[in-house]
Structures are given as structure tokens and as C-alpha cells.
Amino acid sequence: MHAIPTAALRRSRSLLALFLAAFALTGLLAPPAAAQQRIPVLVLTGENDTDWRWTSTWMRQVLEDCGKFDVEIALYPNGALADDAWLERFQVIVVDYEGARWGEPAESNFLERVQGGAGVVAVGNAARAFPEWDAYREVVGCAWDDAGGADPFGPVSIRGREQHDLTAGFGDWSNHQDTLLLGVRPKESHRVLGVVDRADPFTGETAEVPVVLLGEYGAGRVVTSTLGHVDWGDRRTWASQTDPQYQQFLIRACEWAATGKTSSISRMEPNTLTAADRAAGWELLFDGESMQSWSEYEGQGLPADRWSAEGGVLVVQPMEGGQVLAPRTYDEFELELEWRVAEGAAAGLHLVTDATGGGVGMDLGGAQGGAAQGLRILRPAGEFNLARIVATRNGVEQWLNGVKLATHRMSPDEWARRMTGDRPKQDAELAQSSPLLQIVLKNEGTAVWFRNIKIRSLEPDVGGGRVEPERDPRVELFNGVDLEGWTWEPFTPSRAPGAFRVQDGLLVNDGLPAGFLRTDATYAEFELELDFRMNPVTKQTGAAALMLRIQPRDPERRDDMFWPSCLDVRVGTNEAGDLHAVREFPMQADARRFNGLLARRIRDTEHRPGDWNHLIARLENGELVVRLNGEVVNTATQVGGAPGSIGLRAENCEVQYRGLTLVPLGAGGR
């Protein structure tokens, strides 16, 4: 493929194509009257006797649609909460979880964040989670009698026991449908705000069953509710959360937990922006009525026999290969839209660049399976899903219903290589330029409905001109051309070539001869990113490791001839994310996972052999957090050792690497 000149590249308007198809929603709630900062909310879910897949994504939808909240969903709380720096972003933690204990440091981080002022809203079975974890019981304000059981799903009349801002003007709540959980024993530290007057079926005596509690844990405000129970596979029980009054309660509970006060709730029409949205730079790409600014990929306008705007929704009828272009291009952007397809239709969302015909892709699953289906976060048939894309010159993040599915990192050199179809050229302008991107909705043989399509540019803009970004602090550890800046350390003294070579812009570890490749520079505190995979052709499995803080060898020790003292982040098959303290390297981890030598990963997020994995390792203030494919998979504390090199270990298995970058952190970052 011939190289594309820089000017031609800019004129080519390389396309970021979104091939969309999925499932469907209900009504939206309204914006506050005045501009305000949205409240960041974290929903903890992933294990529950109830349908956590449905409830977590529904709650995200309700909270974001009212215009007051930005919501992220963590499917693996033990990993997500282990990253205390990330947890610090959230003002409210919604607990929709009843399962295994989270372990350390997740549990301590959760308690510390709540004590420091983060609000908590525990819903449904989360009120009775962790019966043996005393501190959690103090947070939610109740103990639990397992012999209490539950009444079957049916009508529930909720009575306010005390006056509070949370229920002010709420009115009668007598036609709610839910499963009434029995056996809750409120603690004196929490107030009982709502109850159900229940007649005992055997004695006929009436007793109060608490369903809403309010309290505090340190500086954190807490709302605990046993309501909102949704059974697996029983659509009838969706009514517990689709009840408009329950939605109002959830919104007010989160607002009160975050701010200590509540505001009025009103309905919001689709395809509108709140004042806070406009202040943040969001703009609508579809106003719910007009299609004039859109056009088919190879034509003008949208043919009326295939495209229509109906009831605030952009609809495309079934056809092969139909696609539609958004009205303008964007250099760097954040895109959100809602979409659904008919039941049984295939679902997919892919990103490609027309300049090369390649790119990165995301399969949302649907009838064909895929990452989203495997995580069970697709909304049920007939409901809208929320897609979110964050695209910058450094990479792309892909989200579905508040859950990050994938992160694709791309260095300027890699972008240049993809655009030219060749090895990186010594062209500073090309390497630093951002891709020009355009939104494309593509229909692949099924009717698709779109709405709430909004976008904002992420590039700074002053006086109509692009502002040069601050110097990127990233250190490119691998240049894609040669092994400059690296040194090969063989297992035994040898002049034979090492196990590492450069091929097609990738750093390839052949596995033999045994040894390791290390950086010439040393680093103390840093955030390190890289992609790795096994050979995509042979798919051979085996062991491999990323070596951190490699310590100098001690010439006085006769046993110090090969593997140096360091902290290994394992990247081999069935071990990616494990931590290995090589030669008694100082570190600590959760005792249930750490035997003094090896700290097992919190969970398995490995992709199949031959597929790329994205790893981020952040080491700062003696704490290490390892993310693999968007999820925290391991943590360590009291990480010692002097500043050292970064290394890659050759262990008899081919591993390919790309995108090795490092950001020094703190005064002693390098």
C-alpha cells in the first residue's frame, strides 16, 4: 500500500465507523432547571440471587436520564474497589450485590471512602449481604434474621414512618409491586423511614416491616432499602423498579446520599440536553424530528423508504449494508447514543478506519454472543441500550450500559503506521496529528432504532483554533523499529542472539534462549501500559512475565546468577495478572491470595490465546494496581525495592508486545 501524504491524510477524513444493532428502553426523566455538575455514581453488582444484570443497567438508565448523575457499573467489586485512586472519583456508591466477600484491600477502601464522605445506597438483597462482616452491617444499619424469609411477589403498601426530605411531597405509595423481605433488624444508629404494615398469616397480628432506613457512617450518608427485588427470568417482577415512585425514590436517595438534600423531579423528553450537558460541550446529532443533516454513505439525504424519524426515534428498516453518516467529522470526541433492535436480531458495534480498512472492533453480542453477552449486560429484548465511545489520538474506550468493555491504546507511531500502511516514517507532523473521525450508523439486515445521539469534542478550542496540547509525559519504551534502549540478559553467558526481535512493528519474544530483556533506564513510580498476545497463528500457550523494579545483582551471592530480584506481573496463559515476588522481593497482598511468594489474581479477564490483551500497571507510594482488559485483577501494598529497570521474561513461549508506554509518577518517578 502506498504511503498517504500528510495533507492527503487530513483531507481523507478517515472514518470511524459505528456498526450498531441491539435492544430497547422506556421513558426518560428530566433535567434540573439550572446547570449543575453531574454526580458521579458507582454501581457495585455482579453477584446476587436477584437479576443483577437487569437491575444494575436499569438503575443506571434511571439515574442518568434524570440529568443529575453519571453512572459507571462495576461487575467485579473486589477488583474495582481495590483501586482506591479510582474509587475516589465517586460521590455515591450504589450496592446491588449479595455474594462473596470482597477481600482486602477492597473492603478497607470501601469503608474508608464512605467514612470520608461518599454516600451509599444499598438496594434489595444488598441490605442483607455479608452477615459476618460487622463493619458493612454498621454501614447499612441493620442485622438480619435469615429465618425471616420473604413474602412472594405482589402488592406492597409503603407507609412513611417519619417526615424527611427524601419523601417530602411523595404522596401515597400504595400500589407498589415487590417481594417483601422479612427479618431485617434495624440498628439504633439508623432511622426507619419507611415500613410495610404486614399481617402475620398465622396469627393475624400486624407488625411493621422496615423497608427504608437512613443513617450515617462517618461522614457518609446511607440509604438502605429492601425494595426493588427482580427475579431471574420473571418479567412480571420488573414492576418493582419500573414503578415511577420507586424511580423517584432511587433518584432522591442518590441525591441525598451525595449532597444531603433533594430537589424536585420532572420528566425529560428524549433528544434533549440539560444545561449541565450544554455547559460540558455536548451537542445533539439528532433532534428527534429532522434528518436533513444526515446522508447515506454514498449519496445525499436519507431515502424515505428506508429511513424515518418516528416519535423521536431515528428508524432504519431492514436492508443489507445500509449505513448513514453523521453531519460532520471530529478529531477527538466522546459519543453517546441509545439503540435497540427487534428480538432475535444480531447485535454488533465495530470501529474501523476507512483509510486502511482495518481498525479495532467490539462485538456487543446479542443473538450472536460476544463480550457484552458474556457479561450479561445487554438490556432485554425490546429495550434500549446505551453505547459510549471515547476516541482520542491515544486510543479508544468502548462502553455498554455503564460498563467498560474494552480499551484500545494507539501510539502516534502506530497511528502513522496504520494510516500509511508502512513502517513509521520520520514525520513529526504525521506522528502528532490526530485522526479525523466521522460517525457512521450501519444497518446490517435488521430494523434499528436510534435516539439521544449526542457528542462532544475533546480537543481544546480557543478562538476557533486548536490549542497545542501540553507535552505528553509518556515515555515510549519501544519504538517499533529496533531494540534501542533495551539490553538482553541471557540465562547463561552467551554471544548468541537474544530471544527478542522486532517484526512488523511488534516486539516479539520467541521464548528461547532463556533470559530477559530490560530497559536501560530505571523507574521508581510509574503507570505502565502495554498490549500482549500469544502467537495468533499457532496459539501456543505458556508462561511469560512483565518484570518491575529489577534490582541489581549481588556479585557476592553465588546463587544470584540469573533471575534478579523483582516483582513479576505474569502475562502467560491462565496466569495473566498473578504477581510473583521473585527472590523475596518485598510486597504484601491479601492473605487469602498471597502465600509469601505468589499473589493470585482476583479474577480471570484473559482473552483467548492469540487475541490482544491490554494491561495497565500503576505503582505509586508503595501500592501496585494491575488492570487487565479494563478490570482490576490484582493489587499489592508495601512494594519495596529501589528504582529499577522494566523487563520482559523469555520462558519458552512466544509472546508478542506492542504499545509499551510509561508515565513517570511523583517526584521519584524516574
N, C-alpha and C positions, 0 to 999 in steps of 0.2 A: 504493500500500500504506500502510495506516495505521501510525503510529508505535506501538511497543510500550512501555508504561511500564517503568521500570527494575525495579520489583518483579515485574511480569509476566514480564519477560525472564528474571529469575532463576528463576521458577517454571516457565518453559517448557522448561527442561532441553534447550537446543539440542543437537542430536545431531551428533556427529562420526561419520559412517557409514563403515565399512571394508568395501568390496565386494571380497571376496577370492576368488581362484582361481589355481592354479599347478601344481607338480610334486613330488618325494618322497625320503626320506633312509634312513639305516641306523641303527647303534647309537650311543649316546652314551657318553662316557667320564666318570669320576666326580669328585666334589668332593674337595678336600683335607679332611683331618679337622678342621682348625681354620680359623677365619676368617682370611682374608688378603686383601690388596689385589690385585685382578687386574692382571696385567702388560699394559700397552698394547703391541700389536704392529702394525706396518705391513707389509703385503704389497705389494711392487712387482711389477707384472705388465703385460700389455697387448701385448707382442710376444714371440714365441717360436716356434720350429719345432714345439714340443710344444703340446698343448691347454691353454694357459694359462687359458682360461675355466673348464675343469673343475678343474684342479689348484688354482688360487687359491681358488675357493669351497669346494672340498673341504677344503683345509688350514685355512681359516677355521673351518669346521664342526668339524673335529677339535680344534683348539686351544680354541675357545670351549666345546665340550661337556665338556671336562675340568674346567671351572670355574676355571681358573687365568689365563685370558687374555681380554682384549678386543681384537678384531681389526678393523682397517679395511683396505680394499683400494684401492690407487691404480692406476688403469688407465693413467695418463699420468705416469710418474715424473719426466719433465723438468719438468712443471709442479708436481707435488706437492712435490718436493724443493726447488724454488725458494723455497718459503716456509719459511725457517729457524725462524721462531717457532712455526709449526705442527709442524714436524718435531721440535722439542724435546720434544714430549709423549711420544714413543715410546721404550721401553726396548729393543725388539728390531725389527730390520728383516729381513724375510724377502724374499730376492731370488728371484723366479720369472720372470726376464726374460732374454732374449737378443735384442737388437735394436740400433737405432741408439743412438749416444752420447747422453747426457742434456744435455750442454752446461752452460754456466755461467748462473746460479750453482748449479744443481742438483748438479753433481759436487763442487764445493768444499764445499757444505753437507753432502752425504753423508759425505765424508771427515772433515770437522770433527766431525760428530755421532758417528761411530764412534770417532775419536780421543778424544772426550770421554767415552766410556763406553757408548754404545749397542752392543748385541750385534748380530751379523749371522749369519743362517743362509741360505746360498746352496744352492739345491737344483737338481738336474737340470742342464739346459743352462746355468744361470746360472754354473756352475763354469767354463765356457769362454767366457763373454761378454767383450766388449771386449778382444780380444787386443792392441790397440795402446794401451790405457790402462794404463800401468805401475802407477799407484797402486792401481787396482782389483785387479790381479793380486797386489799385495802384500797387500791385504785378504784375498782368498780363498786365498792361499797356494800358488798353482800357476801354472805356464805351461802352454801347450797345443800339442800337435803335431797339426795338422789332418789329417795323413796317417794318424793312428792309427785313425780310423773308429770303428765300433761293431759289436758283435755283435748279431744280431737278438733280438727279444723272446723270452724263455724263462727256464728255471730258472737261478737265481743263488744260489750258496752263499757267504755272507759270513763271513769269519773275523776275529776280533778280533786285532789285532797288538800292542796294548798294553792294559793294565788302566786303566780310567778310570771315574769316577762315571757318565759318560754311558751306559755299557754294563754297569755292575755289576748282577749278578743277571739279566742279559738272557737268558741261555741260548743254545742253539744257534739260529742263523739260517740254516737250510739249505734252506728251501722257499720262498724269495722268488722272485717273478717280476718281471723287469725287462729293460730294454735296457742292456747293459753298454757304457758309453762308454770308448773306449781313447784313449791319447795324453796323459793327464794327467802332468805332471812336477812333483811337489811341491817347494816351496821349503824351504830349511833352517829357516826361521822357523816352520814348521808341522809338527805331528806327524801321522804317518799312523796313524790309529786303527783303520780297517777296510780290509780288502783282499779281493779275489776271486782265488783261485788259478786261473789260466787256462792251459790247454794250447794252444800255438800249433797251428793246424790243419795247418800245412805241416811244421814241424819236430818237433812233439810235445813240445817243451820247455815246462816250466811256469814261468810268471812271475807275480809279484804285480801286480794291477791295483788301484791305490788307489781307494777309493770313499768314504771318510770321512776328512776332515782336521780338525785342531783347531789354533787359533793365536790370536794377539792382534794388534791393530793399534792402537797407542796404548793407551788404557785399555779398548778394546772387545774383547770375546771373540768369536771367529769359529768357526763350524762350517760346513764346506763338504762337500757330498755330491753325487755324480753320480747318486744313486738317485732313484726317483720319476718315471721317464720315462713319459708318457702320450701316445700318438699320436692325432692328429686322427681322429675318426670310428671309432676302434677300441676298442670297449668291453672287449675282452679285456685291453687294457693298463691298464685301471683297477686291476687287481690289484696293480700296483706301489705304489699308495698306499692301497688298502683293506686291504692286509696289516696285521693287528693289530700286528705287531712294528715295521713301518715307522711306524705311528701313534705307538707308544710312543717310537720314536727321535725323531720330529719334536717331540713334546711335551718330551722331555728336552733336546733340542738347544736349543729356545727358552728353556726354564727355565735351563739352564746359561749360555747367552749373556747372559741378563738378570741372573742372580744369582751365577753361579759355582758353583752347587750344584744337585743334583737331589733330587726326593722320589719316593716310591712312587706308582704309578699304579694306579687301581682303576676299575671300571666304575660308571657313574652311570645310574640309572633315569630315563626321561622323566618330565616333570611334577614335578620336584623342584627345590629351591633349595639352593644351597650356603650355608654360614654367612656367606660374604662377601656373597652376594646378599641375605640377610635383613638383614645389617648395613647394606646400602646402601638398604634400604627396599623391595625387590621383594616382591611378593605374587603367588601363583598365582591365576588366574581359572578354571582347570580343573585338578582334581586327578587326572585320568585315569580317574575312575570315576563321579562324581556329576554330574548335570545339573540338580540341584534349584534352583540359584541362577540359572539361565538361563531365559529365556522368549522365546516368539515375539513379534514386533514388536507384534502386536495380540491378545495372548492370554496365558494363564498356562501356564507349563511348556513342555516341548518334546514334540510328538506323537511317539510311539514309532515310527510308520510312516515318519517322515522323519528323525528324529534318533536317534543311538545313541552310546554310549561303548563302544568295542571295542578291547581291547588297549592301553589308554592313549591312545587317539585319539578325538577328537570327530568323528563322521562325519555328514554330511548327504547324503541321497540326491538324485538328480536331480529337480529341480522348478523351475518358473518362479516367480521372485520370493520364494523362501523366505529368511528372514532371522531372526537371533536376537540378542537383546540381552544384553549383559553385566550382571552383578548390580547395579552402581552407577555413578554418574557421577563424573567427575573434572574439576577445574578446569584444571590443567596437569599433563601426565603424559608418561612415556616408556613405550611399549608394544613388546613383542617377542612374536612368535609364529612357529611353523613351520606350513607348509601345502603341500598338494600336490593336484593333480587328475590325472585319467586322461590318458593320452597323447592328443593331438589336441584337448584341451579349451581353450577360451579362457581367458586369464589376465588379471585386471584388479584393480587396487587403487585405489579412489577415496575422497576425503574430501569430504563435503558437510555443510552445516548445515541441519537441518530448518526452522529459523526463517525462512530466506529461500529455501530450495530451491536455493541456489547453493553456492559454495564453491570449493575447489581440488581438482584431480584428478590422479591418477597412473596411467598405463597401463603395467602391467608387461610387456605383450607377449604371450608365449605364441604360440598359433596365429595370433593377430591382429596380431602385430608390436608395435611400441611402443618406448619408450625403453630398457627393460631388454633387449629382444630385440636392439635395435641395438647395445648394448654387449656383447652375448653373455655376460651374467652370470646368466641363468636356469639353474638346475640342469637336467640332462637329465630327460626324462620318467621318472616313477616315483621321483623323489627329492624330499625336502622342500626348500623354500626358506625363508630367514629374512627376515621383514619386520620393520622397525623404524620406529616413528613417534615423533617428539619434538614435542609440541604445547604451545605456551605462548601467552600473550596477545599476544606479539610476532610469532608466526608458526609455521610447521610445517616440520619436516625429514622427508624420506622416504628410507628406505634399503632396499636389497635386497642380501642376501648380502654385507654389509660394504661396499657401495658406495653413496655418497650419490647419489640420483637427482635430487632437487630440493630447493630451499629456497623457501618462500613466506613473505615478510615481510608483516606487517599492523600498521599503527599503531593506537593506541587510537581515533583518529578514524575510521579506515577500518572498524574493527570495529563502532563505534557506527553508522556509516552502513549497514553490511550488516545489522545487527540491526533497525534501524528502517526500512530501505528508503527512506531520505530523506537529505537533506544532514545533516552533523553538527550536532547540537544543542549549545547551550551547557550541557551537563550533565556536570559534572566527575565525578560518581559513575558515570555510564554509561561515560564515556570511559576510566576507570581500572579498571572491573570486568573480571574475567576471564570468558571464556565457560565455561559449564557443558557438559561434553562427556560423551558416552556411547559405548561401543564397540558396534558393530553388525557382526556377521558376516553377509554376504549371499550366498546361493547363486543363481546365475543359469543354471539348466538343466543342471548337471553335478554329479556327486558330488565332494565336497570333504572332505579330511581335515585336521584341526587338532590341534596338540599344543604343549606347552611355551608356553602363553599366560600371559605374566606382565606385570605393570605396576607402576609406582611413581609416586607423586605427586611432582611437582616443586615444589609450593608449600611454603614453610617452615611448620612447625606446632609451636607451643609451647603446652602446657597445653590442647590441644584447640581453640585458636583460631588464626585466620590472623594471621600477623605481617605488618605493613605492610612492603612491600619498600622498600629504600633508593631514594633519588631516582634516577630513570632519567637517566643522563648524556646521553642522546641529545638532539640538537638537531633539532627538526622544521624543516627548511629550507623546506618547502612545506606550507601549512595546509589545502589542498584547497578553499579558498574564493576567495582572491584572490591577488594578487602582492605582498602585504605582505612587506617585507624583501628585495625584488629590484629591480634597476634595469635598464632596457632601454638598450643601447648600439647605435645604428644604424650601418650601414656609412658612410653619409653623413649630415650634419646634416639632420634632418627632424622635423617635428611629427606625422607620420603615426603611426597606431597601430603598435605593435611586432608581431613575429611570434608572440608568445606570448599565450595566453589560457587561461582555466580553464573546463572543460566537464565536467560530471558528476563532479566531484572529481578530475579529471585535469589535469595541466599539459600543454597541447597546444602543440607547436611547429609552426606552419604552414609554416615554411621560408622564407617571404618576408614582409616585406622582409628583406634580408640584415642580419645583426647578431648580437648575443649578449645573453643575459640573465645578469646576475651578481648574486651576493649582496651586500648592503650590508656585511655583516660579513666579516672576513678570518680566515683559518685557517692555521696553520703545520703541525701534525702532527695527523692525524685518521684515523678509519676512516669511510668514506662508503659508504652503501648506497642503491640506487635500483632500480626496475624501469623498463624501457623497451620500446617496441614500435613498429613501423610501423603505419600506419592499418590496422585489422583488416578493413575493408571493401574498400578499394582495393588493399591490399597493395603499394602503390607503394614501390619501393626507392630508396635514395640514401645520401648521406653525412650524418654527424652526429657531434658530439663533446661530451664532458664535459671542461670546462676546469678545471685545477687550478693553484693558486698564480698567479693572474692578476697580472702585475706592472704597476705604474703606468706610464702612457705618458710618454715623454720629449718634452716640448714643443719641445726644441731639434732633434729629428730630424724632418725633413720627411717621411721615409718611415714615420714611426710614427703614421699617421693611422687605421689600422683594427685589424687583428688585433694584440692585445698579445702580449708575450712570456708564454708559459705552457706548461704540459705538458698536451697533449691526450690523453685516453683516448678512442679512437674507438669510436663505438657505431652506426655506419652499417652498411649491408648489405655482407657479405663483408669486413668490416674490424674488426668488434667485438673489442676487445682490443688492437689496434695502439696504439702510443704514438708521439706526434708532438711533437718538441721545436720548438715554434713560436718563430721569431725567435731561434734559437740558445740556447734555454732550456737551462741546464746539466743534463745527465744522462748516464749511461753504461748500456750494456746489452751482452749477449752479442754479440761482434763478428760472429758469423755471422748475426745477425738485425738488426744496427744499422748503418746507413750514415752515422751522424752526425746524421741528421735524423729518420728513421723506424725504430722498433724493431718488427719484425713480430711478431705474436703467436706463441706457442709452438704452439698448436693451435686448431682451429675448434670452438667449442662453441655457436655461434649457433643459436637456434631459428628456425623458418621465419618469413618476413615476416608480420607480423600477430599473432604469438604473443609473450607476455611473456618477457623475459629479466631475470634478476636479477644485478646487478653489485655487487661489493664492491671498493673501492679503499682500501688501507691504506698510509698514508705516515707513516713514523716513522724517525727517525735517518738520514735521507737515503736510505732504501730504500722503494721502492714495490712492492707486490704487488697484482696485479689478478686477481680471481676472477670468472668468468662462468659462471653456472648451475652452481655448485658446484665448478668446476675452476680451478686456477691457469692463466691464459692468458698472463700477461706479468709481467715484473719489470724493475726499473731500480734502479741504485745511483747514489750521488753526486748525488742530486737536490738542486739548489740553489734559488736564488731566495728572496726574502723572503716572509713570510706574505702571502697574497693571497686574493682572492675565489674562490668556486666559480662556474663559468659553464656555460651550455648554448649551443651554437653553432647558429644558423639557417643551413642550407646548401641551400635549395631542395628540401627533402623533409620531409613531415610525420612527426613523431616524437611519441609520447605518453609521459609520465612519471608515475610515482606513487611514494609511499613514500620520498621523498628525506629521509634522516636522516643525521646526522653525530654521531660521538662524538669530542670532542677528546682527544688523546693527549699525554702528557708535560706538563712544566711550560709548554712553549710551544705547547700545542695550539691556543690561540686568541688 
